[in-house]
Amino acid sequence: MADVIIGVDIGGTSVVAAVVAAADGRVLSRDTMPTEAQRGPEDGMRRIGDLIARVAAQAGLPVDHALGIGIGCTGPIDSVRGRIQNPYTLPTWDDMPVVDALVERFGRPALLLHDCAVAALGEQWVGAGQGARHLLYITVGTGIGGGIIVGGRLYRGVGLLAGEVGHQVIDLNGPACYCGARGCWEMLAAAPALSKLAAGRAEPDGLMLRLAGGDREKITPRIVSEAAAQGDAVAKALWEQEARYLGIGVANLMNVLAPEVVVMGGGIMQGWESLAPVFLETIRARGAMVPFDQIRVVPAGLGLNAGVIGAARGLAAHLRGEL
């Protein structure tokens, strides 16, 4: 049997599958398809299976030669039962038994983990946090999520649901969150929050609105970042506020977990260079209870392959009884 694992990364927009070398995390073949969850769960499972078969064929081996199939998926998920439970970004797929369906089709072991958990595993294995025993992974995009590795193992907690870092409260009087609280980190610093704030504050003759073609609804974090870099005062203030909010949340988590490395991923982190000065200074000012100089805070290193590599790593750990 070849020492390879199939890694699958399921998001609201696309599904990626890859054949990953179990020894060193190399991606041997990779393919993607649109998720299109609205087409229904049976169609979705058939297409995911076909995608897996396709990447295996591209790598020159049948799926039943792989050690198994690791799956990362945007949450909520039920990792215990191997079911997707995300009606928000995967409509019609709620309670879809993805693990059972793939085991039945291919006859190989399969495991479902949260997408942030697999990204943490990938970055700790061969990415920006390679070799760290204690690692915190944070993704900042449509939401804010996290993956936590303690003592070299993924920390999963009660119900295997640890990692909802975006729901730490930063501002008791902040905006309402869908979780029922107010002022969650996600409601203040995720991409939709920044876009909404920018849309409301953009000046009629300002650069942000010009870059958005005059449509406030089209102002994105990338536009805020670009306008800030070009000297737009409103954009600069918003981008610095974003960096401070991110720094506060990370400092809170560092004070609790004292990780060796914090890996920052997600779309917002494409602006790492301009965020970093204020972001890191905010952490430094608020992280006095842990040895800041011994903790690396770095951007993610695996890019679009973090999910499939980490999903493969998760399956391997599961087979060894280390997950």
C-alpha positions in Angstrom: 0.0 0.0 0.0 1.3 3.4 -1.0 2.1 5.8 1.9 -0.3 8.4 0.7 -3.4 10.0 2.1 -6.3 11.7 0.3 -6.9 15.2 1.8 -10.2 17.0 1.2 -11.0 20.6 2.0 -14.7 21.6 1.9 -15.6 25.3 1.8 -18.7 27.2 1.0 -17.3 28.2 -2.4 -15.1 25.3 -3.5 -14.0 21.8 -2.6 -10.3 20.8 -3.0 -8.9 17.3 -3.0 -5.3 16.2 -3.1 -3.1 13.1 -2.8 -0.6 13.9 0.0 2.6 12.0 0.8 2.3 10.6 4.3 6.0 11.0 5.0 6.5 14.7 4.3 3.3 16.4 3.3 4.1 16.8 -0.4 1.1 17.4 -2.6 1.3 14.8 -5.4 -1.8 15.7 -7.2 -4.6 18.3 -6.6 -7.9 19.3 -8.1 -10.9 21.5 -7.2 -14.5 21.9 -8.0 -17.3 24.4 -7.1 -19.1 23.4 -3.9 -22.7 24.2 -5.2 -24.3 22.8 -2.0 -27.7 24.1 -3.2 -27.7 21.2 -5.7 -28.4 18.8 -2.8 -26.5 16.3 -0.6 -26.7 13.3 -2.9 -25.2 15.4 -5.8 -22.6 16.8 -3.4 -21.4 13.4 -2.2 -21.3 12.0 -5.7 -19.2 14.9 -6.9 -16.9 14.8 -3.9 -16.3 11.1 -4.5 -15.6 11.8 -8.2 -13.2 14.5 -7.3 -11.3 12.1 -5.0 -11.2 9.4 -7.7 -9.9 12.0 -10.1 -6.9 13.2 -8.0 -6.0 9.6 -7.2 -6.0 8.8 -10.9 -3.8 11.9 -11.5 -1.3 10.5 -9.0 -1.4 7.1 -10.7 -3.0 5.0 -8.0 -6.5 3.8 -7.0 -8.1 5.3 -3.9 -8.0 1.9 -2.2 -4.2 2.2 -2.2 -4.4 5.3 0.1 -4.1 5.0 3.9 -7.4 6.8 4.1 -9.3 10.0 3.5 -9.0 13.1 5.8 -11.6 15.8 5.5 -11.6 19.4 6.7 -14.9 21.3 6.4 -16.2 24.7 7.3 -18.2 24.3 10.5 -20.4 23.6 12.3 -19.6 19.9 11.9 -20.2 16.8 14.0 -16.7 15.2 14.1 -17.9 12.3 16.3 -20.5 11.1 13.8 -18.7 12.4 10.7 -21.5 14.7 9.6 -21.6 18.2 8.1 -23.9 20.5 10.1 -23.5 23.8 8.4 -26.7 25.2 6.9 -25.2 28.7 6.8 -22.6 28.2 4.0 -23.5 24.7 2.9 -27.3 24.8 2.4 -29.1 21.4 2.0 -26.0 19.6 3.3 -27.1 19.8 6.9 -26.4 16.5 8.7 -24.8 15.1 5.6 -23.0 11.8 6.5 -19.8 12.6 4.6 -17.6 10.1 6.4 -20.0 7.1 6.0 -20.6 7.9 2.4 -16.9 8.0 1.5 -16.1 4.9 3.6 -18.9 3.1 1.7 -17.7 4.2 -1.7 -14.0 3.7 -1.3 -13.6 1.2 1.6 -10.9 3.3 3.3 -10.9 4.9 6.7 -12.1 8.5 6.8 -12.2 11.3 9.3 -14.0 14.7 9.4 -12.4 17.7 11.2 -13.1 21.4 11.4 -11.3 23.4 8.7 -9.4 25.5 11.2 -8.2 22.3 13.0 -6.8 20.8 9.8 -5.1 24.1 8.9 -3.5 24.1 12.3 -2.3 20.5 11.8 -0.9 21.4 8.3 1.0 24.5 9.5 2.4 22.6 12.5 3.5 19.7 10.2 5.2 21.4 7.2 4.1 25.1 7.4 4.9 28.3 9.3 4.8 26.5 12.6 6.7 23.4 11.6 7.8 21.3 14.6 6.1 23.4 17.3 4.7 21.5 20.2 2.3 24.2 21.2 0.7 26.1 18.4 -2.3 28.4 17.9 -3.7 28.9 14.4 -6.1 31.7 13.7 -7.9 32.4 10.4 -9.4 35.8 9.8 -11.8 35.9 6.8 -15.6 35.7 6.6 -15.4 34.6 10.2 -12.6 34.1 12.8 -11.8 30.6 13.8 -9.0 28.8 15.4 -7.1 25.5 15.8 -5.1 24.7 18.9 -2.2 22.2 19.2 -1.0 21.3 22.7 1.9 19.0 23.3 2.1 18.1 19.6 -1.6 17.0 19.5 -4.7 18.8 18.3 -6.7 20.0 21.3 -10.4 19.2 20.7 -12.2 19.6 24.0 -15.7 18.6 25.0 -17.7 17.4 21.9 -14.5 17.8 19.9 -15.5 21.5 19.3 -12.6 23.5 20.7 -11.3 26.4 18.7 -14.2 28.9 18.4 -11.9 31.7 19.2 -14.0 34.2 17.2 -16.6 34.2 20.0 -14.4 35.6 22.8 -16.0 38.9 23.8 -13.9 41.9 23.1 -16.5 44.6 23.7 -19.5 44.0 26.1 -21.4 46.8 24.3 -20.4 45.8 20.8 -22.6 44.6 18.0 -24.9 41.6 18.4 -23.5 38.2 17.3 -25.4 35.3 15.8 -24.1 33.2 18.8 -26.3 35.3 21.1 -23.5 37.4 22.7 -22.5 41.0 21.9 -19.1 42.3 20.9 -17.6 39.0 19.8 -14.1 39.2 18.2 -15.6 38.0 14.9 -18.2 40.8 14.9 -15.5 43.4 15.3 -12.6 42.1 13.1 -13.8 39.6 10.6 -14.0 40.7 6.9 -17.7 41.4 6.9 -17.4 43.6 10.0 -14.6 45.7 8.4 -16.4 46.0 5.1 -19.6 47.2 6.8 -17.7 49.7 8.9 -15.9 51.0 5.9 -19.1 51.3 3.8 -20.6 53.5 6.5 -17.5 55.7 7.0 -16.2 56.1 3.4 -16.2 59.7 2.4 -18.2 60.6 -0.8 -15.0 61.9 -2.5 -12.6 59.5 -0.7 -10.3 56.9 -2.2 -12.2 53.8 -0.8 -15.4 54.7 -2.6 -13.5 55.5 -5.9 -11.7 52.1 -5.7 -15.1 50.5 -5.2 -16.5 52.1 -8.3 -18.8 54.4 -6.3 -20.6 51.5 -4.7 -20.3 51.3 -0.9 -21.5 47.7 -0.8 -18.4 46.7 -2.9 -15.9 48.0 -0.3 -13.8 45.1 0.8 -10.9 44.7 3.3 -8.5 44.6 0.3 -9.9 48.0 -0.8 -9.5 49.4 2.8 -5.9 48.1 2.8 -5.1 49.6 -0.6 -6.7 53.0 0.2 -4.8 53.1 3.6 -1.5 52.4 1.8 -2.3 55.3 -0.6 -2.9 57.7 2.2 -6.7 57.8 2.7 -7.1 59.0 6.3 -10.4 57.1 6.9 -9.1 53.9 5.5 -5.8 54.2 7.5 -7.8 54.7 10.7 -10.0 51.6 9.9 -7.0 49.5 9.0 -5.2 50.4 12.2 -8.3 49.7 14.2 -8.5 46.3 12.5 -4.9 45.6 13.6 -5.6 46.6 17.1 -8.7 44.4 17.4 -6.7 41.5 16.0 -3.9 42.2 18.4 -6.3 42.3 21.4 -7.8 38.9 20.5 -4.5 37.2 19.9 -3.0 38.6 23.2 -6.0 37.3 25.1 -5.4 33.8 23.7 -1.7 34.0 24.2 -2.1 34.8 27.8 -4.2 31.7 28.3 -2.4 29.3 26.0 1.3 30.5 25.9 1.9 28.9 22.6 5.3 28.6 20.9 3.9 30.1 17.7 0.8 31.8 16.6 0.1 31.3 12.9 -2.2 33.8 11.2 -4.2 32.7 8.2 -7.2 33.8 6.1 -8.0 36.5 3.6 -7.4 39.4 5.9 -3.8 38.2 6.4 -3.0 39.0 2.8 -2.4 42.5 4.3 0.1 41.1 6.8 2.9 43.6 6.0 0.7 46.7 6.7 -1.2 45.1 9.6 1.9 43.7 11.4 3.4 46.9 13.1 0.2 47.9 15.0 -0.9 44.3 15.4 2.3 43.1 17.0 2.7 46.2 19.1 -0.8 45.7 20.5 0.0 42.1 21.4 3.3 43.1 23.0 1.5 45.7 25.2 -1.2 43.2 26.3 0.8 40.0 26.5 3.0 40.8 29.5 2.0 37.7 31.4 3.7 35.4 28.9 7.2 35.6 27.5 6.4 37.5 24.3 10.0 37.3 23.1 9.8 33.5 23.0 6.5 33.4 21.0 6.6 33.7 17.2 3.6 35.4 15.6 3.8 34.7 11.8 1.6 34.6 8.7 0.5 31.1 7.5 2.9 29.4 5.0 0.9 26.8 3.2 -1.6 29.0 1.3 -4.4 27.2 -0.5 -2.9 23.7 0.4 -3.2 24.1 4.2 -6.6 22.4 4.3 -5.7 19.3 2.3 -2.3 18.8 3.9 -3.7 19.2 7.4 -6.6 16.9 6.6 -4.1 14.2 5.6 -2.1 14.9 8.7 -5.3 14.5 10.8 -6.2 11.2 9.3 -2.6 9.9 9.8 -2.7 10.9 13.5 -6.1 9.3 13.9 -4.9 6.0 12.5 -2.0 6.1 15.0 -4.4 6.7 17.8 -2.9 10.2 18.4 -5.9 12.3 17.8 
